[in-house]
Amino acid sequence: MPRRILDALVGAALAAAPGASDILFPAAGRPGALVDGAFTPLGLPGTTGPLTPHQTAVLARGLIGTNPRLLADLRARGGCDVSYRHRDGTRFRVNIHRAASSLGLVLRRLPDAPASLDALGLPPAFARMAGLAEGLVLVVGATGSGKSTTLAALAAAILASRPVHVVTLEDPVETVLPPGLGVVSQRELGTDFPSFAEGLRAALRQAPQVIVLGEARDRDTVDAALAAAETGHLVLATLHTADCSGAIERLLAFFSPAEAGLARNRLAGCLRYVAAQRLLPRLGGGRAASVEVLFSNLRVRERIASAKDTGLGFADIIDQGAPHGMIGFDAATAALFAAGLVSEETALARAADRAALARAMDAVKAGRGLPVSDITGLTLETA
């Protein structure tokens, strides 16, 4: 019964908001959908307003069932993730979480197939990532920034270009990857392996050339990912952090002070790329990715390996590496503005350095023959 009710509610939500990326059934509040990142309230059949806590709990329990791992995660972490397929074939990753003494649900819509790197508008550095034979590549960003979509596109590009065995470790399996020239083993947490760390260690016995890690979320998982990258595998992983600098610092923070020196040397030796992304509202609808890119060079390796503040941060290295293909967030956002994909207001709202981005956009406007200031009517007095 709860599954039929959920099917009916999700079907109504998809009909009302066909472009929704997420459907929300909060423990307290009106059901709604996220369309291009903006919340849209939904009126659903059989509801006159917010779902009651009892109703959302029934929906959540219908998805969790008696699964011991999901129940343990819900008790210990206050939330769990589960896969759900609507009766029309649409797939979702569902986050069930405790809120207001009840349970809420957020359903993230999953793509039927991976997008291409070009279709996502990702910078040329991603094509170089797809050509790597070994090392660690991190795709980072906030929740909902498209990390999993980018990771799937990167894995699909690798499979399309060379005959490799790709093993994915996911929670749950999101995008079904086509084998291309190779072969794919997509494995799901809780069903196919007990933890990401154990899944990584087991994957090394499955003859992979490429390992796709859904999330580097704890010390043991990061340790196993470094070990895999150090032994000749290409490891693609996501991490929840805002930018490239934060990604490196967060990885290192998983290790104790006694382990820090070795961890720094290991990461300096195997890291190849870090890409951080944000999704900005696109003019005309949809969203555009602003992507910061850091790749390993001598300066990056020295900065990672050194426990001391050398005075040159990763943001400085990215700025100085721009002629060689590194990209900072503001430069990426300025490029989106220059291409007519985002508005000036949107760009400035997400600026890391508002003044620097404003200068870059003024240069774009000047090149188009547009005014770079809204101050008009000034005249020079003459004696």
Backbone hydrogen bonds, N-H to C=O, Kabsch-Sander energy under -0.5 kcal/mol:
donor,donor_aa,acceptor,acceptor_aa,energy
5,I,1,M,-2.2
6,L,2,P,-2.6
7,D,3,R,-2.6
8,A,4,R,-2.1
9,L,5,I,-2.5
10,V,6,L,-2.9
11,G,7,D,-2.5
12,A,8,A,-2.1
13,A,9,L,-2.2
14,L,10,V,-2.7
15,A,11,G,-1.9
16,A,12,A,-2.1
17,A,13,A,-2.5
20,A,17,A,-2.1
21,S,34,L,-2.9
22,D,34,L,-1.0
23,I,107,L,-2.1
24,L,32,G,-3.4
25,F,105,L,-3.0
32,G,24,L,-2.0
33,A,40,T,-2.2
34,L,22,D,-2.3
35,V,33,A,-0.6
35,V,38,A,-2.7
36,D,34,L,-0.5
38,A,35,V,-1.8
40,T,33,A,-3.0
42,L,31,P,-2.6
44,L,42,L,-0.6
47,T,44,L,-1.9
51,L,29,G,-0.7
56,T,52,T,-2.2
57,A,53,P,-2.1
58,V,54,H,-2.1
59,L,55,Q,-2.1
60,A,56,T,-2.4
61,R,57,A,-2.9
62,G,58,V,-1.9
63,L,59,L,-1.1
63,L,60,A,-0.7
64,I,60,A,-2.4
65,G,61,R,-2.8
67,N,64,I,-1.8
71,L,67,N,-2.2
72,A,68,P,-2.2
73,D,69,R,-2.7
74,L,70,L,-2.4
75,R,71,L,-2.0
76,A,72,A,-3.0
77,R,73,D,-3.2
78,G,73,D,-0.7
78,G,74,L,-0.9
79,G,73,D,-1.0
80,C,96,I,-2.2
82,V,94,V,-2.3
84,Y,92,F,-2.3
86,H,84,Y,-0.5
86,H,90,T,-3.2
89,G,86,H,-2.3
91,R,110,L,-0.5
92,F,84,Y,-2.7
93,R,108,R,-2.5
94,V,82,V,-3.4
94,V,92,F,-0.6
95,N,93,R,-0.5
95,N,106,V,-2.8
96,I,80,C,-2.9
96,I,94,V,-0.6
97,H,104,G,-2.2
98,R,78,G,-2.5
99,A,102,S,-2.2
102,S,99,A,-1.9
104,G,97,H,-2.9
105,L,25,F,-2.3
106,V,95,N,-1.9
107,L,23,I,-3.1
108,R,93,R,-3.1
108,R,106,V,-0.7
109,R,21,S,-2.9
109,R,107,L,-0.6
110,L,91,R,-2.9
120,L,116,S,-1.5
121,G,118,D,-1.4
122,L,117,L,-1.9
126,F,123,P,-2.0
127,A,124,P,-1.1
128,R,124,P,-1.1
129,M,125,A,-2.0
130,A,126,F,-2.1
131,G,127,A,-0.7
131,G,128,R,-0.6
132,L,129,M,-1.7
135,G,233,H,-2.1
136,L,270,C,-2.6
137,V,235,V,-2.8
138,L,273,Y,-2.2
139,V,237,A,-2.7
140,V,138,L,-0.5
140,V,275,A,-3.1
141,G,239,L,-1.3
145,S,142,A,-1.7
150,T,146,G,-2.3
151,L,147,K,-2.7
152,A,148,S,-2.4
153,A,149,T,-2.1
154,L,150,T,-2.3
155,A,151,L,-2.5
156,A,152,A,-2.6
157,A,153,A,-2.0
158,I,154,L,-1.8
159,L,155,A,-2.3
160,A,156,A,-2.0
161,S,157,A,-0.9
161,S,158,I,-0.8
162,R,158,I,-1.7
164,V,162,R,-1.4
166,V,164,V,-0.6
166,V,183,V,-2.6
167,V,165,H,-0.5
167,V,210,V,-2.5
168,T,166,V,-0.5
168,T,185,S,-2.6
169,L,212,V,-2.9
170,E,187,R,-2.4
171,D,172,P,-0.8
176,V,174,E,-0.5
177,L,175,T,-0.6
181,L,159,L,-2.9
182,G,179,P,-2.5
183,V,164,V,-2.3
185,S,166,V,-2.7
186,Q,184,V,-0.5
187,R,168,T,-2.4
187,R,185,S,-0.6
189,L,170,E,-3.1
190,G,193,F,-3.2
191,T,188,E,-1.0
192,D,188,E,-3.3
193,F,188,E,-1.0
199,G,195,S,-2.9
200,L,196,F,-2.5
201,R,197,A,-2.2
202,A,198,E,-2.5
203,A,199,G,-2.2
204,L,200,L,-1.3
205,R,202,A,-1.8
206,Q,203,A,-2.1
209,Q,165,H,-2.4
210,V,165,H,-1.9
211,I,234,L,-2.8
212,V,167,V,-2.9
213,L,211,I,-0.6
213,L,236,L,-3.5
214,G,169,L,-3.0
214,G,212,V,-0.6
216,A,238,T,-2.4
217,R,215,E,-1.1
222,V,218,D,-2.3
223,D,219,R,-2.6
224,A,220,D,-2.1
225,A,221,T,-2.4
226,L,222,V,-2.6
227,A,223,D,-2.1
228,A,224,A,-2.2
229,A,225,A,-2.4
230,E,226,L,-2.4
231,T,227,A,-1.0
232,G,229,A,-1.0
233,H,228,A,-1.6
234,L,209,Q,-2.4
235,V,135,G,-2.9
235,V,233,H,-0.7
236,L,211,I,-2.8
236,L,234,L,-0.5
237,A,137,V,-2.4
237,A,235,V,-0.5
238,T,213,L,-1.2
239,L,139,V,-1.2
241,T,141,G,-0.6
241,T,239,L,-1.2
247,A,243,D,-1.7
248,I,244,C,-1.8
249,E,245,S,-2.1
250,R,246,G,-2.4
251,L,247,A,-2.2
252,L,248,I,-2.1
253,A,249,E,-1.7
254,F,250,R,-0.7
254,F,251,L,-1.1
255,F,252,L,-1.5
259,E,256,S,-1.1
260,A,256,S,-1.1
261,G,257,P,-0.5
263,A,259,E,-2.6
264,R,260,A,-2.6
265,N,261,G,-1.9
266,R,262,L,-2.5
267,L,263,A,-2.7
268,A,264,R,-2.6
269,G,265,N,-1.6
270,C,266,R,-1.6
271,L,267,L,-2.5
272,R,136,L,-3.0
273,Y,136,L,-1.3
274,V,294,L,-2.8
275,A,138,L,-2.8
276,A,292,E,-2.4
277,Q,140,V,-2.1
278,R,290,S,-2.0
280,L,278,R,-0.5
280,L,288,A,-3.1
282,R,286,G,-2.8
283,L,341,L,-3.0
285,G,282,R,-2.2
288,A,280,L,-2.9
290,S,278,R,-3.0
290,S,288,A,-0.5
291,V,289,A,-0.6
292,E,276,A,-3.1
293,V,327,I,-2.4
294,L,274,V,-2.7
296,S,272,R,-2.4
301,R,297,N,-2.7
302,E,298,L,-2.4
303,R,299,R,-2.4
304,I,300,V,-2.5
305,A,301,R,-2.5
306,S,302,E,-1.6
310,T,308,K,-0.8
313,G,311,G,-0.6
317,I,313,G,-2.1
318,I,314,F,-2.5
319,D,315,A,-2.2
320,Q,316,D,-2.6
321,G,317,I,-1.6
322,A,319,D,-1.1
324,H,321,G,-1.6
325,G,322,A,-1.5
326,M,321,G,-2.0
327,I,293,V,-1.7
332,A,328,G,-2.4
333,T,329,F,-2.8
334,A,330,D,-2.5
335,A,331,A,-1.8
336,L,332,A,-1.7
337,F,333,T,-2.2
338,A,334,A,-2.6
339,A,335,A,-1.8
340,G,337,F,-1.5
341,L,336,L,-2.6
342,V,336,L,-0.7
347,A,343,S,-2.3
348,L,344,E,-2.5
349,A,345,E,-1.8
350,R,346,T,-0.9
350,R,347,A,-1.0
351,A,348,L,-1.3
357,L,353,D,-2.5
358,A,354,R,-2.5
359,R,355,A,-2.0
360,A,356,A,-2.0
361,M,357,L,-2.5
362,D,358,A,-2.2
363,A,359,R,-1.9
364,V,360,A,-1.4
365,K,361,M,-2.6
366,A,362,D,-2.8
367,G,363,A,-1.9
368,R,364,V,-1.0
369,G,366,A,-1.4
370,L,365,K,-3.0
376,T,374,D,-0.7
381,E,379,T,-0.6
